[in-house]
Amino acid sequence: MIMRFLRDTCLVRCVLLFTNFLLIIAAVYHLKPASRSIFISSLGTDYLPYVWIATALALALTIGIYHRLIAHYSRIHVVLGSCTLVIAILLAFYPLLSDSGFAQAFAFYIFVDMVSVILVEQFWSLTNTTFSTSEGKRWYGLIATGGLVGGMVGGSASSLWIRQFGLETMDLLLVAAGIFALLALLTLLMGKLGLYEEKAGVPNHRDDSTGDWRAILHHRYLLLIATILLLAQIAEPIIEYQFMKVVEASIAGRDERTAYLGAFFSVMSAVAIGINLLITPLVHRWLGVLGGLFAQPLAVMAGSLWYMSQATLQAGAFLKISDRGLSYSINRASKELLYVPIEPVLMFRAKAWIDMFGYRLFKVAGSLLILLLTQWLPWTLSAAQLGWLVLGICLIWMFALTHLGTQYRDILARAAALKVDAIGAGSRH
């Protein structure tokens, strides 16, 4: 009786999923400050573009293995196995990173970024199979907020462990391993309660699994959506590089950098929560979807101008929050609304290409641009001078948004006309 009540109560399921997502991101935000700080201490920020490229290649190789595991084992067993493997690898890394060697720091950075991508993808894959469309529209906002709260809690906790309790950067690996153990126990409990009972979905058809990029190229509206999202992905590693450069120059010790980055990630998550709750609804009400999409490039331009005028820690932090803080909040909410008028099968095909392949490809492109302009050419640019490139990307980004606005209004008008025709045909019958 109790198990049936828990399984059939959406609120209980959503609270547990909220907690599940919170634990994932809290663990990741213990590892992210540690991996960044260890990497800077061992290799320096000039090697960051190389590790970003290596991470993209490692993810591309891992995705194939992951898909084969999903085909042969249940999703919940894959999640539990992933948590167990992550804990084991963290315990193995703990003694290896004590001497801050080149190879260990490089491998640990890749591992942390892969964990954040794979576990989040697993979470939403498992969650999506347990909700109907109507349930998802009602509850996904609450569940997604768990990730933002997890970022705030995990970031502030990682900073607090070092500043107030005397832990070192390496100790955060053990804390994260403990959080992943709690995550595995919660996932196991939810499975036992039947909360991960999968709902029937739309059957897969072979013809719909190919030609994703061709679908985008032949659909002007989708091509513009892909353009603005991928321009943001080119800018993201450049802004990350600028931010980490100023962190490296401003903060000397490894533990001090870890504590700062933990506190920074917490603030960034808090800003994203505030924007989601207070600003996004007002912008969408008064300025529409396009108003929400213009917020990020405009804020990034303002941050870039500040960073170019004085490359301080405060300017770098503002630039980073302008990019990721808005990307995680108002930009994400606005982006998802762009897909609503699109035919469902075409939408899923396009999103799969953009999210799974395009994002990684264009982040690699951004990393290669950094290497070209800061290391490979005979004349090189400083981190501050890369701001000119960011400004150029933002101008192209906003130019594409103006064209997207026209297409979006046309798509909405056609969708409204089709709805009127369907209502008229129904009334005649």
C-alpha positions in Angstrom: 0.0 0.0 0.0 2.7 2.5 1.0 4.9 1.5 -2.0 1.9 2.0 -4.4 1.2 5.4 -2.8 4.8 6.6 -3.2 4.9 5.3 -6.8 1.7 7.0 -7.8 2.3 10.4 -6.0 4.1 12.8 -8.4 5.1 15.2 -5.7 6.9 12.5 -3.7 8.6 11.3 -6.9 9.6 14.9 -7.8 11.0 15.6 -4.3 13.2 12.5 -4.5 14.3 13.3 -8.0 15.0 16.9 -6.9 17.2 15.4 -4.1 18.8 13.0 -6.6 19.8 15.8 -9.0 21.0 18.0 -6.1 23.4 15.2 -5.0 24.8 14.8 -8.5 25.5 18.5 -8.9 26.7 18.9 -5.3 29.3 16.1 -5.8 30.4 17.6 -9.2 30.8 21.0 -7.6 33.1 19.5 -5.1 35.2 18.1 -7.9 35.2 21.0 -10.3 37.0 23.5 -8.0 39.5 20.7 -7.1 40.2 19.7 -10.8 40.6 23.3 -11.9 42.9 24.2 -9.1 45.1 21.0 -9.4 45.3 21.6 -13.2 46.4 25.2 -12.9 49.0 24.3 -10.2 50.4 21.5 -12.3 50.2 22.7 -15.9 49.0 26.3 -16.0 46.1 27.8 -17.9 47.9 27.7 -21.2 47.2 24.0 -21.4 43.4 24.3 -20.8 42.5 24.3 -24.5 44.4 21.0 -24.9 42.5 19.3 -22.1 39.1 20.6 -23.4 39.9 19.0 -26.8 41.0 15.8 -25.1 37.7 15.8 -23.0 35.6 16.1 -26.2 37.5 13.2 -27.8 37.2 11.0 -24.7 33.4 11.7 -24.5 33.0 10.8 -28.1 34.6 7.4 -27.5 32.7 6.8 -24.2 29.3 7.6 -25.7 29.5 4.5 -27.9 30.3 2.3 -25.0 27.6 3.9 -22.9 25.0 3.3 -25.6 25.9 -0.4 -25.8 25.6 -0.7 -22.0 22.1 0.9 -22.1 21.1 -1.6 -24.8 22.1 -4.6 -22.7 21.3 -3.5 -19.1 18.5 -1.6 -17.4 19.0 2.1 -17.0 18.9 1.9 -13.2 21.7 -0.8 -13.2 23.8 1.4 -15.4 23.4 4.4 -13.1 24.3 2.3 -10.0 27.3 0.8 -11.9 28.4 4.3 -12.9 28.2 5.6 -9.3 30.2 2.6 -8.1 32.9 3.1 -10.8 33.1 6.8 -10.1 33.7 6.2 -6.4 36.4 3.6 -7.2 38.2 6.0 -9.6 38.0 8.8 -7.0 39.6 6.6 -4.4 42.3 5.6 -6.9 43.0 9.2 -7.8 43.3 10.3 -4.2 46.9 9.1 -3.6 48.0 9.6 -7.2 47.3 13.4 -7.2 49.4 14.1 -4.1 52.5 14.9 -6.1 50.5 17.0 -8.7 52.1 15.4 -11.7 51.3 16.4 -15.3 49.6 13.2 -16.4 47.5 12.8 -13.2 46.3 16.4 -13.3 45.4 16.2 -17.0 43.6 12.8 -16.6 41.7 14.0 -13.5 40.4 17.1 -15.3 39.1 14.9 -18.1 37.5 12.5 -15.6 35.7 15.2 -13.7 34.2 16.8 -16.9 33.2 13.4 -18.2 31.5 12.5 -14.9 29.5 15.8 -15.0 28.2 15.1 -18.5 27.5 11.4 -18.2 25.8 11.4 -14.8 23.5 14.4 -15.7 22.7 12.7 -19.0 21.9 9.5 -17.1 19.7 11.3 -14.7 17.5 13.0 -17.3 17.4 9.9 -19.5 16.1 7.9 -16.5 13.7 10.7 -15.4 12.3 11.2 -19.0 11.2 7.5 -19.1 9.1 7.8 -15.9 7.1 10.9 -16.8 4.4 11.6 -19.3 4.5 14.8 -21.3 1.9 16.5 -19.2 3.6 15.5 -16.0 7.0 16.7 -17.3 5.6 20.2 -18.1 4.3 20.5 -14.6 7.2 19.1 -12.6 10.4 19.5 -14.6 11.0 23.0 -13.4 11.1 21.9 -9.8 13.4 19.0 -10.6 15.8 21.1 -12.7 16.0 23.6 -9.8 17.6 20.8 -7.8 20.7 21.0 -10.0 21.0 24.8 -9.4 20.6 24.3 -5.6 23.1 21.5 -5.8 25.6 23.8 -7.5 25.1 26.4 -4.8 25.3 23.9 -1.9 28.3 22.0 -3.4 30.2 25.1 -4.3 29.8 26.8 -0.9 30.5 23.5 1.0 33.7 22.9 -0.9 34.9 26.3 0.0 33.8 25.9 3.6 35.6 22.6 4.0 38.9 24.3 3.2 38.5 27.8 4.7 36.8 26.8 8.0 37.5 23.1 8.6 41.1 22.9 7.4 40.6 20.3 4.7 42.9 20.3 1.6 42.0 20.2 -2.1 42.7 16.5 -2.2 40.2 15.8 0.6 37.3 17.0 -1.6 37.7 13.8 -3.6 36.7 11.8 -0.5 33.8 14.1 0.2 32.5 13.7 -3.3 32.9 9.9 -3.1 30.7 10.0 0.0 28.0 12.1 -1.8 28.1 9.6 -4.8 27.6 6.8 -2.3 24.5 8.6 -0.9 23.3 9.1 -4.5 23.7 5.3 -5.2 21.7 4.5 -2.1 18.9 7.0 -3.0 18.8 5.6 -6.6 18.5 2.1 -5.2 15.8 3.1 -2.8 13.8 4.8 -5.6 14.2 1.7 -7.7 12.9 -0.6 -4.9 9.9 1.7 -4.4 9.0 1.4 -8.1 9.6 5.2 -8.8 11.6 4.4 -11.9 8.9 2.4 -13.6 9.2 3.3 -17.2 6.3 4.6 -19.2 5.6 3.5 -22.8 7.0 5.9 -25.4 6.9 6.5 -29.1 8.4 3.5 -31.0 11.7 4.2 -32.7 11.7 4.1 -36.5 15.0 3.5 -38.3 14.4 6.3 -40.8 14.2 8.9 -37.9 17.7 8.0 -36.6 19.7 9.4 -39.4 20.2 12.6 -41.3 20.1 14.9 -38.2 22.4 17.5 -39.7 20.6 17.4 -43.0 17.3 18.1 -41.3 18.8 21.3 -39.8 20.4 22.4 -43.1 17.1 22.1 -44.9 15.1 24.0 -42.3 16.0 27.7 -42.0 14.5 28.1 -38.6 16.4 25.2 -37.1 19.6 26.3 -38.8 19.3 29.7 -37.1 18.6 28.0 -33.7 21.7 25.9 -34.2 23.7 28.9 -35.2 23.0 30.9 -32.0 23.5 27.9 -29.7 26.8 26.9 -31.4 28.1 30.5 -31.4 27.6 30.4 -27.6 29.6 27.2 -27.4 32.5 28.8 -29.3 32.5 31.7 -26.9 32.2 29.6 -23.7 35.8 28.1 -23.7 37.3 31.6 -24.6 35.5 33.1 -21.6 36.5 30.2 -19.4 40.1 30.7 -20.5 40.0 34.4 -19.7 38.5 33.7 -16.2 41.0 31.0 -15.3 43.8 33.2 -16.5 42.9 35.9 -14.0 42.3 33.3 -11.2 45.8 31.9 -11.9 47.3 35.4 -11.7 45.4 36.7 -8.7 45.4 33.6 -6.3 48.7 31.8 -5.6 48.0 28.7 -3.5 46.3 25.5 -4.7 43.9 25.3 -1.7 43.2 29.0 -1.9 42.2 28.7 -5.6 40.0 25.7 -4.7 38.2 27.6 -2.0 37.7 30.6 -4.2 36.4 28.5 -7.1 34.0 26.7 -4.8 32.6 29.9 -3.5 32.4 31.3 -7.0 30.5 28.4 -8.4 28.1 28.7 -5.5 27.5 32.4 -6.3 27.0 31.6 -10.0 24.3 29.0 -9.1 22.6 31.4 -6.8 22.5 34.1 -9.5 21.0 31.5 -11.9 18.3 30.6 -9.4 17.5 34.3 -8.8 17.3 35.0 -12.5 15.0 31.9 -13.0 12.6 32.9 -10.3 12.6 36.7 -10.6 13.7 37.9 -14.0 12.9 35.2 -16.6 9.1 35.3 -16.1 9.1 39.1 -16.4 11.3 39.1 -19.5 9.2 36.5 -21.2 6.0 38.4 -20.3 7.1 41.8 -21.5 9.8 41.1 -24.1 9.0 37.6 -25.2 11.3 34.7 -26.0 13.7 36.8 -28.2 14.2 39.2 -25.3 15.3 36.3 -23.1 17.7 35.2 -25.8 19.3 38.6 -26.2 20.1 38.8 -22.5 23.2 36.6 -22.6 25.1 38.1 -25.6 24.4 41.6 -24.3 25.7 40.7 -20.8 28.7 39.0 -22.2 29.5 42.1 -24.3 29.3 44.2 -21.2 31.5 41.8 -19.3 34.1 41.6 -22.1 34.4 45.4 -22.3 35.0 45.5 -18.5 37.6 42.6 -18.7 39.4 44.3 -21.7 39.6 47.6 -19.8 41.0 46.0 -16.6 41.6 42.2 -16.4 40.9 41.9 -12.6 39.4 39.0 -10.7 36.1 40.9 -10.3 35.9 41.6 -14.1 36.7 37.9 -14.9 34.0 36.7 -12.4 31.4 39.1 -13.8 32.2 37.9 -17.4 32.0 34.2 -16.4 28.6 34.7 -14.6 27.3 36.7 -17.5 28.0 33.7 -19.7 27.2 30.6 -17.6 24.9 32.2 -15.1 22.6 33.4 -17.9 23.1 30.2 -20.0 21.9 28.1 -17.1 18.8 30.3 -16.5 17.1 32.6 -18.8 18.8 31.4 -22.0 18.0 27.8 -21.3 14.3 28.6 -20.6 14.1 30.7 -23.8 15.9 28.2 -25.9 13.5 25.4 -25.0 10.5 27.6 -26.0 12.0 28.0 -29.5 11.4 24.2 -30.1 7.7 24.2 -29.1 6.2 25.1 -32.5 8.4 22.4 -34.3 7.0 19.1 -35.4 8.1 16.6 -32.6 10.1 14.1 -34.6 12.0 16.8 -36.4 12.6 18.6 -33.1 14.1 15.5 -31.4 16.3 14.8 -34.3 17.6 18.4 -34.4 18.1 18.6 -30.6 20.0 15.3 -30.6 22.5 16.6 -33.2 22.9 20.0 -31.6 23.2 18.8 -28.0 25.2 15.6 -28.5 27.5 16.5 -31.4 27.3 20.1 -32.3 28.1 21.4 -28.7 31.3 19.3 -28.4 32.4 20.1 -32.0 32.1 23.8 -31.5 33.7 23.8 -28.1 36.7 22.1 -29.8 36.5 24.9 -32.4 36.7 27.5 -29.6 39.6 25.7 -28.0 41.5 25.7 -31.3 40.9 29.4 -31.7 42.4 30.0 -28.3 45.5 28.0 -29.2 45.8 29.7 -32.6 45.6 33.2 -31.3 47.6 32.8 -28.0 50.3 30.2 -28.9 50.5 29.1 -32.5 50.6 32.3 -34.6 53.8 34.3 -34.8 51.9 37.2 -33.2 49.9 36.3 -30.2 47.0 37.9 -28.2 46.7 38.2 -24.4 43.7 36.9 -22.5 42.3 40.5 -22.4 42.8 40.9 -26.2 40.7 37.8 -26.8 37.8 40.0 -25.7 37.8 41.4 -29.3 37.0 37.9 -30.5 34.2 37.5 -27.9 32.7 40.8 -29.0 32.8 39.7 -32.6 31.0 36.4 -31.8 28.4 38.3 -29.8 27.7 40.7 -32.7 27.2 37.7 -35.1 25.1 36.0 -32.4 22.7 39.0 -32.1 22.6 39.4 -35.9 21.4 35.8 -36.1 18.9 36.5 -33.3 17.3 39.3 -35.3 16.8 36.9 -38.2 15.6 34.2 -35.9 12.9 36.6 -34.5 11.4 37.0 -38.0 11.4 33.2 -38.5 9.9 32.6 -35.0 7.0 34.9 -35.7 6.3 33.2 -39.0 6.4 29.8 -37.4 4.0 30.9 -34.7 1.6 32.4 -37.2 1.6 29.1 -39.3 1.1 27.0 -36.2 -1.8 29.2 -35.2 -3.3 29.0 -38.6 -3.1 25.2 -38.6 -4.8 25.1 -35.2 -7.6 27.3 -36.5 -8.0 25.0 -39.5 -8.1 21.9 -37.2 -10.7 23.4 -35.0 -12.8 24.4 -38.1 -12.5 20.9 -39.5 -13.6 19.4 -36.2 -16.6 21.7 -35.9 -17.8 20.7 -39.4 -17.7 17.0 -38.3 
